[in-house]
C-alpha cells in the first residue's frame, strides 16, 4: 500500500506555503502585502482578551492552590501539636 503525500496536489502545497507565510509575517507586512488583511485589530483585541482571561484564571487557580495548602497545613496542625507549636513560633517571629 502506498502512502498518499498531501503535497502531491500543487494547490495544497501553495495553500500550505501561503498559510505559513501569513502566520510568520508581522502586522506591517500584512498591511503592506495584503491590504485586505488590515483587519488585524479585532484579532489583536481577541488575543488581548484571551491573554487577560488566562492571567485572571492563573491568578485564581494559584490562589485556590494556596488556600488548599493552608487548609491542609492547618488540619495537620490541629492533629499534631508539634506542627501547631512550629506554626505558633513562626507566627510570633513574623509578627515582630
C-alpha positions as CSV (number, residue, x, y, z in Angstrom):
1,X,0.0,0.0,0.0
2,X,1.4,3.4,-1.0
3,X,1.2,6.4,1.3
4,X,-0.5,9.4,0.0
5,X,1.6,12.5,0.1
6,X,-0.7,15.5,0.9
7,X,1.7,17.8,-1.1
8,X,1.3,15.9,-4.4
9,X,-1.5,18.3,-5.1
10,X,0.1,21.6,-6.2
11,X,-2.7,23.6,-4.7
12,X,-2.3,22.1,-1.3
13,X,1.4,23.0,-1.4
14,X,0.6,26.6,-2.4
15,X,-2.0,26.8,0.4
16,X,0.4,25.4,2.9
17,X,3.2,27.9,1.8
18,X,0.7,30.8,1.8
19,X,-0.6,30.0,5.3
20,X,2.9,29.6,6.6
21,X,3.9,32.9,5.1
22,X,0.8,34.6,6.6
23,X,1.5,33.3,10.1
24,X,5.1,34.4,10.1
25,X,4.5,37.9,8.8
26,X,4.4,41.0,11.0
27,X,1.4,43.3,11.2
28,X,3.2,45.8,9.0
29,X,3.8,43.1,6.3
30,X,0.1,42.2,6.5
31,X,-0.9,45.8,5.8
32,X,1.7,46.2,3.1
33,X,1.3,43.0,1.1
34,X,-2.3,42.1,1.9
35,X,-4.4,45.3,2.2
36,X,-7.5,43.2,2.7
37,X,-5.9,41.8,5.9
38,X,-5.8,45.1,7.6
39,X,-8.5,43.8,9.9
40,X,-5.8,42.6,12.3
41,X,-7.2,44.9,15.0
42,X,-10.0,42.6,16.0
43,X,-7.6,39.7,16.1
44,X,-5.3,41.7,18.4
45,X,-8.3,42.6,20.6
46,X,-9.3,39.0,20.8
47,X,-5.7,38.0,21.6
48,X,-5.6,40.6,24.4
49,X,-8.9,39.4,25.9
50,X,-7.6,35.8,25.8
51,X,-4.4,36.8,27.4
52,X,-6.3,38.7,30.1
53,X,-8.6,35.7,30.8
54,X,-5.6,33.4,31.1
55,X,-3.9,35.8,33.5
56,X,-7.1,36.0,35.7
57,X,-7.5,32.2,35.6
58,X,-3.9,31.7,36.5
59,X,-4.2,34.1,39.5
60,X,-7.4,32.4,40.6
61,X,-6.0,28.9,40.3
62,X,-2.9,30.0,42.2
63,X,-5.0,31.5,45.0
64,X,-7.0,28.3,45.2
65,X,-3.9,26.2,45.4
66,X,-2.6,28.4,48.2
67,X,-5.9,28.1,50.1
68,X,-5.8,24.3,49.8
69,X,-2.2,24.2,51.0
70,X,-3.1,26.4,54.0
71,X,-6.1,24.3,54.8
72,X,-4.0,21.1,54.7
73,X,-1.4,22.6,56.9
74,X,-4.0,23.8,59.4
75,X,-5.7,20.4,59.6
76,X,-2.2,18.9,60.1
77,X,-1.5,21.4,62.9
78,X,-4.8,20.6,64.6
79,X,-3.9,16.9,64.5
80,X,-0.2,17.2,65.6
81,X,0.8,19.5,68.5
82,X,4.4,19.7,67.2
83,X,3.2,21.3,63.9
84,X,1.0,23.7,65.9
85,X,3.9,24.7,68.0
86,X,6.0,25.4,64.9
87,X,3.2,27.5,63.4
88,X,2.8,29.4,66.6
89,X,6.6,30.1,66.8
90,X,6.7,31.1,63.1
91,X,3.7,33.5,63.5
92,X,5.2,35.1,66.6
93,X,8.6,35.6,64.8
94,X,6.8,37.1,61.8
95,X,4.8,39.5,64.0
96,X,7.9,41.1,65.4
